[in-house]
Amino acid sequence: MDDALRSGTRILRVLMALVAGAVLFSGVFTVQPNEVAVVLRFGRPVDGSSGPLRQPGLHWALPYPMDEVVRIPVGQSHSIMSTAGWYQVTREQEAAGVEPDARASLAPGVDGYVLSADGNIVHARATLKYRIADPMAYLFRFAAIGHLLENVLNNALADTAGRFRADAAVYGDKIAFRDAVLDRVREAIDQHGLGITLEPSDVQVVAPLDVRPSFEAVLAAEQERSSKINEARAYAAEITVKATGEAEALLAGARGWRSQIVSAVAAEADSFSDQLPHFERNPVLFARRRLTETLEGVLTNAQDKFLFPSPTGDGSRHLRLQLSREPVKPNHREGARP
């Protein structure tokens, strides 16, 4: 009897040791490289060796329900989509990139929309991408942070649409519209201390399907107008450059001609100043010398010279020069007599 009791006690001790070992080893967990973890003991975070956050590696916690391990994927990119301002579209149409048929009016409770600053209806949606920067704030600040971010994104779209004209939001200034939406979201994130940082996100704004052809016609007209204005400016610049070049050429030619005239007049003035003393000494001799020089040049350059006897019969002869001789016209007819 004693042997049986001792054997039973040993078995019970072994079983208790096994149960204790199983309990202890059941609390071992691993944190992956792209996440951190928080151990909650009866709903409160338990500090570890480096605070409440458990970094990637092997850790231990008490068995559930005493301890609960909450994993936070800090290395992943998360996204929230807002479709409150978008028209109705099925998943199949969205996957195929096909838009639904245009309707003359919106379906209340089905089609979403936002109002622009000029009172027009446009459709807007956004996909917000973010990463967790402060895991404790992200985990404990709000219970359903996804719903909060979706509401913040919806409000940002509606508020921003009310500060943009429809044509600017849809076509003219889409980047400014997107930046304004994301700035509004960042303000709300900082205000509530959500512990996240935004990544490059996408914002879409389109006109209602039934009036989109009119928007596109206006856009085409604006593009054509801009093209014509650019062509006119380019032509004006070309003409201006050409006219400026011609003006500079004319001015340069005028300056050169002026320099030549001034130089010629100065040379003649110098020549006259040089001859003046000779004239003052003997005016008659100076006049004869100038006349002789002039006749010498005329006789040298004249092509035809004629001597005629004097009509008085005194034996003298008169010289005649033909200064304006007519050019001889060539005769191209064969055999023609001169």
C-alpha positions as CSV (number, residue, x, y, z in Angstrom):
1,M,0.0,0.0,0.0
2,D,2.8,2.4,0.9
3,D,4.6,1.5,-2.4
4,A,1.4,2.3,-4.4
5,L,1.0,5.6,-2.5
6,R,4.6,6.6,-3.2
7,S,4.3,5.6,-6.9
8,G,1.1,7.7,-7.2
9,T,2.8,10.7,-5.6
10,R,5.7,10.5,-7.9
11,I,3.4,10.3,-11.0
12,L,1.4,13.3,-9.6
13,R,4.6,15.3,-9.2
14,V,5.7,14.5,-12.7
15,L,2.3,15.5,-14.1
16,M,2.3,18.7,-12.1
17,A,5.9,19.4,-13.4
18,L,4.7,18.8,-17.0
19,V,1.7,21.0,-16.5
20,A,3.8,23.7,-15.0
21,G,6.3,23.4,-17.9
22,A,3.5,23.5,-20.5
23,V,2.0,26.6,-18.8
24,L,5.4,28.3,-18.7
25,F,6.3,27.5,-22.3
26,S,2.8,28.4,-23.5
27,G,3.6,32.1,-22.8
28,V,6.6,32.2,-25.1
29,F,5.9,34.2,-28.3
30,T,7.9,35.6,-31.1
31,V,7.7,39.2,-32.4
32,Q,8.4,39.4,-36.2
33,P,10.9,41.9,-37.7
34,N,8.2,44.1,-39.2
35,E,6.1,44.5,-36.0
36,V,6.2,45.3,-32.3
37,A,4.0,43.9,-29.5
38,V,2.4,45.0,-26.3
39,V,1.6,42.6,-23.4
40,L,-1.7,43.5,-21.7
41,R,-2.2,42.0,-18.2
42,F,-5.8,42.2,-17.3
43,G,-6.1,45.0,-19.9
44,R,-3.1,47.1,-18.8
45,P,0.2,47.2,-20.6
46,V,3.1,45.5,-18.8
47,D,6.6,47.0,-19.0
48,G,9.4,44.9,-20.2
49,S,13.1,45.4,-20.2
50,S,12.8,48.3,-22.6
51,G,9.4,49.6,-21.8
52,P,5.9,48.5,-22.8
53,L,6.9,47.7,-26.4
54,R,8.3,44.3,-27.2
55,Q,10.8,44.6,-30.1
56,P,11.4,41.8,-32.7
57,G,12.6,38.6,-31.0
58,L,11.6,36.0,-28.4
59,H,9.5,37.1,-25.4
60,W,7.4,35.6,-22.6
61,A,4.0,36.4,-21.2
62,L,1.5,34.7,-18.8
63,P,-1.1,32.4,-20.3
64,Y,-4.3,33.8,-21.6
65,P,-6.6,35.3,-20.1
66,M,-4.2,36.8,-17.6
67,D,-1.9,38.2,-20.4
68,E,-2.9,39.2,-23.9
69,V,-0.3,39.9,-26.7
70,V,-1.3,42.6,-29.1
71,R,0.9,42.8,-32.2
72,I,1.3,46.1,-34.1
73,P,2.5,46.0,-37.7
74,V,4.8,49.1,-37.7
75,G,6.7,48.0,-40.8
76,Q,3.7,47.7,-43.1
77,S,1.9,50.4,-45.1
78,H,-1.8,50.8,-44.2
79,S,-4.5,52.4,-46.3
80,I,-8.0,53.8,-45.8
81,M,-10.3,54.6,-48.7
82,S,-13.1,57.2,-48.7
83,T,-15.9,56.7,-51.2
84,A,-18.5,58.9,-49.6
85,G,-18.3,61.4,-52.4
86,W,-18.1,58.8,-55.3
87,Y,-20.8,57.6,-57.6
88,Q,-22.2,54.1,-57.4
89,V,-20.0,51.5,-59.1
90,T,-19.8,47.7,-58.6
91,R,-16.7,45.8,-57.8
92,E,-16.8,44.1,-61.2
93,Q,-16.9,47.5,-62.9
94,E,-14.2,48.9,-60.7
95,A,-11.9,45.9,-61.4
96,A,-12.5,46.1,-65.1
97,G,-12.1,49.9,-65.2
98,V,-15.6,50.3,-66.7
99,E,-17.7,53.3,-65.6
100,P,-21.5,52.9,-65.1
101,D,-24.0,54.3,-67.5
102,A,-24.6,58.1,-67.1
103,R,-27.9,59.1,-65.5
104,A,-29.6,62.4,-65.6
105,S,-29.8,62.7,-61.9
106,L,-28.1,61.2,-58.8
107,A,-29.6,58.4,-56.8
108,P,-30.1,59.6,-53.2
109,G,-28.4,57.3,-50.7
110,V,-26.4,55.6,-53.4
111,D,-24.4,58.1,-55.3
112,G,-22.1,60.3,-53.3
113,Y,-20.9,63.8,-54.2
114,V,-19.3,67.0,-52.9
115,L,-20.2,70.6,-53.6
116,S,-17.6,72.9,-55.2
117,A,-17.1,76.6,-54.3
118,D,-19.1,77.7,-57.4
119,G,-22.1,75.4,-56.4
120,N,-21.4,72.6,-58.8
121,I,-21.6,68.9,-58.0
122,V,-18.4,66.8,-58.4
123,H,-17.4,63.3,-57.3
124,A,-14.3,62.9,-55.2
125,R,-12.6,59.9,-53.5
126,A,-9.2,59.3,-51.9
127,T,-7.0,56.5,-50.7
128,L,-5.0,57.5,-47.6
129,K,-1.8,55.6,-47.1
130,Y,0.1,55.7,-43.7
131,R,2.5,54.0,-41.4
132,I,2.5,53.7,-37.6
133,A,5.0,56.0,-36.0
134,D,3.9,55.8,-32.4
135,P,2.5,52.3,-31.6
136,M,1.3,53.2,-28.1
137,A,-0.7,56.2,-29.3
138,Y,-2.0,54.2,-32.3
139,L,-3.2,51.4,-30.0
140,F,-4.6,53.2,-27.0
141,R,-5.6,56.7,-28.3
142,F,-8.8,55.5,-30.1
143,A,-10.5,52.1,-30.1
144,A,-11.4,52.2,-33.9
145,I,-8.8,54.3,-35.5
146,G,-9.7,53.1,-39.0
147,H,-13.3,54.5,-38.7
148,L,-11.8,57.8,-37.4
149,L,-9.4,58.1,-40.3
150,E,-12.2,57.4,-42.8
151,N,-14.3,60.2,-41.2
152,V,-11.4,62.6,-41.2
153,L,-10.8,61.8,-44.9
154,N,-14.5,62.3,-45.8
155,N,-14.5,65.7,-44.0
156,A,-11.3,66.7,-45.7
157,L,-12.7,66.0,-49.1
158,A,-16.0,67.9,-48.5
159,D,-14.2,70.9,-46.9
160,T,-11.6,71.1,-49.7
161,A,-14.2,70.8,-52.4
162,G,-16.0,73.8,-50.9
163,R,-12.8,76.0,-51.4
164,F,-12.2,75.1,-55.1
165,R,-14.1,75.8,-58.3
166,A,-15.3,72.7,-60.1
167,D,-13.1,73.3,-63.2
168,A,-10.0,73.8,-61.0
169,A,-10.7,70.7,-58.9
170,V,-11.5,68.5,-61.9
171,Y,-9.0,69.7,-64.5
172,G,-7.2,72.9,-63.8
173,D,-5.4,72.5,-60.4
174,K,-5.7,68.8,-59.4
175,I,-2.4,68.8,-57.6
176,A,-3.3,71.7,-55.4
177,F,-6.6,70.0,-54.6
178,R,-4.9,66.8,-53.5
179,D,-2.3,68.7,-51.4
180,A,-5.1,70.7,-49.7
181,V,-7.0,67.4,-48.8
182,L,-3.8,65.8,-47.4
183,D,-2.9,69.0,-45.4
184,R,-6.4,68.9,-43.8
185,V,-5.9,65.2,-42.9
186,R,-2.4,66.0,-41.4
187,E,-4.0,68.7,-39.2
188,A,-6.5,66.3,-37.8
189,I,-3.8,63.6,-37.2
190,D,-1.7,66.1,-35.3
191,Q,-4.7,67.4,-33.4
192,H,-5.8,64.0,-32.2
193,G,-2.3,62.6,-31.8
194,L,-3.0,59.4,-33.7
195,G,0.7,58.3,-33.9
196,I,0.8,57.8,-37.7
197,T,2.7,59.4,-40.6
198,L,1.2,59.9,-44.1
199,E,2.7,58.4,-47.2
200,P,2.1,59.5,-50.8
201,S,-1.7,59.1,-51.3
202,D,-4.1,59.4,-54.2
203,V,-7.0,61.8,-54.6
204,Q,-9.4,61.6,-57.5
205,V,-11.9,64.3,-58.6
206,V,-14.2,63.8,-61.6
207,A,-17.3,65.5,-63.0
208,P,-20.7,63.8,-63.0
209,L,-21.0,61.3,-65.8
210,D,-23.9,63.0,-67.6
211,V,-22.1,66.4,-67.8
212,R,-18.6,65.1,-68.3
213,P,-18.7,65.7,-72.1
214,S,-19.4,69.4,-71.4
215,F,-16.5,69.6,-69.0
216,E,-14.2,67.9,-71.5
217,A,-15.4,70.4,-74.2
218,V,-14.6,73.3,-71.9
219,L,-11.2,71.8,-71.2
220,A,-10.5,71.3,-75.0
221,A,-11.5,74.9,-75.6
222,E,-9.1,76.1,-72.8
223,Q,-6.3,74.0,-74.2
224,E,-6.9,75.4,-77.7
225,R,-7.0,78.9,-76.3
226,S,-3.8,78.4,-74.4
227,S,-2.2,77.0,-77.6
228,K,-3.3,80.0,-79.7
229,I,-2.0,82.4,-77.0
230,N,1.3,80.6,-76.9
231,E,1.6,80.7,-80.7
232,A,0.7,84.4,-80.7
233,R,3.3,85.1,-78.1
234,A,6.0,83.1,-80.0
235,Y,5.1,85.0,-83.2
236,A,5.3,88.3,-81.3
237,A,8.6,87.4,-79.9
238,E,9.9,86.3,-83.3
239,I,8.7,89.6,-84.9
240,T,10.1,91.6,-82.1
241,V,13.5,90.0,-82.4
242,K,13.5,90.5,-86.2
243,A,12.4,94.1,-85.9
244,T,15.0,94.7,-83.2
245,G,17.7,93.2,-85.5
246,E,16.6,95.3,-88.4
247,A,16.5,98.5,-86.3
248,E,20.0,97.7,-85.0
249,A,21.2,97.2,-88.6
250,L,19.7,100.5,-89.7
251,L,21.1,102.3,-86.7
252,A,24.6,100.8,-87.4
253,G,24.3,101.8,-91.1
254,A,23.3,105.3,-90.1
255,R,26.1,105.6,-87.6
256,G,28.6,104.4,-90.3
257,W,27.2,106.8,-92.9
258,R,27.3,109.6,-90.4
259,S,31.0,108.8,-89.6
260,Q,31.8,108.8,-93.3
261,I,30.1,112.2,-93.9
262,V,31.7,113.7,-90.9
263,S,35.1,112.4,-92.0
264,A,34.6,113.7,-95.6
265,V,33.5,117.1,-94.4
266,A,36.4,117.3,-92.0
267,A,38.8,116.3,-94.8
268,E,37.3,119.0,-97.1
269,A,37.5,121.6,-94.3
270,D,41.2,120.7,-93.7
271,S,41.9,120.9,-97.4
272,F,40.1,124.3,-97.6
273,S,42.1,125.5,-94.6
274,D,45.3,124.4,-96.3
275,Q,44.5,126.2,-99.5
276,L,43.3,129.4,-97.9
277,P,46.8,131.0,-97.4
278,H,47.6,130.4,-101.1
279,F,44.4,132.2,-102.1
280,E,45.0,135.1,-99.8
281,R,48.5,135.7,-101.2
282,N,47.4,135.7,-104.9
283,P,43.7,135.2,-105.6
284,V,44.1,135.4,-109.4
285,L,46.9,132.9,-109.6
286,F,45.0,130.5,-107.2
287,A,41.9,130.7,-109.4
288,R,43.9,129.9,-112.6
289,R,45.7,127.0,-111.0
290,R,42.4,125.5,-109.8
291,L,40.9,126.0,-113.2
292,T,43.8,124.3,-114.8
293,E,43.6,121.3,-112.4
294,T,39.9,121.0,-113.1
295,L,40.3,121.2,-116.9
296,E,43.1,118.6,-116.7
297,G,40.7,116.2,-114.9
298,V,37.9,116.8,-117.3
299,L,40.1,116.4,-120.4
300,T,41.5,113.2,-119.0
301,N,38.2,111.6,-118.3
302,A,36.3,112.8,-121.4
303,Q,35.9,110.1,-124.0
304,D,35.2,112.3,-127.1
305,K,37.0,115.6,-127.8
306,F,36.2,117.8,-130.9
307,L,38.0,120.8,-132.3
308,F,36.0,123.3,-134.4
309,P,37.4,126.3,-136.3
310,S,36.5,129.7,-134.9
311,P,33.5,131.3,-136.7
312,T,35.4,134.6,-136.8
313,G,38.0,133.2,-139.2
314,D,41.0,134.3,-137.1
315,G,42.5,130.8,-137.4
316,S,41.8,129.8,-133.8
317,R,40.0,126.6,-132.9
318,H,37.4,125.8,-130.2
319,L,37.5,122.6,-128.2
320,R,34.2,120.7,-127.6
321,L,33.8,117.8,-125.1
322,Q,31.0,115.3,-125.2
323,L,30.5,114.7,-121.4
324,S,27.2,112.7,-121.6
325,R,27.8,110.2,-124.3
326,E,25.0,107.8,-124.9
327,P,25.9,104.1,-124.6
328,V,26.0,102.2,-127.9
329,K,23.2,99.6,-128.0
330,P,24.4,96.2,-129.1
331,N,22.8,94.9,-132.3
332,H,21.9,91.2,-131.9
333,R,20.5,90.7,-135.4
334,E,22.7,88.7,-137.6
335,G,23.8,90.4,-140.8
336,A,22.6,93.8,-139.7
337,R,24.5,96.7,-140.9
338,P,25.9,99.1,-138.3
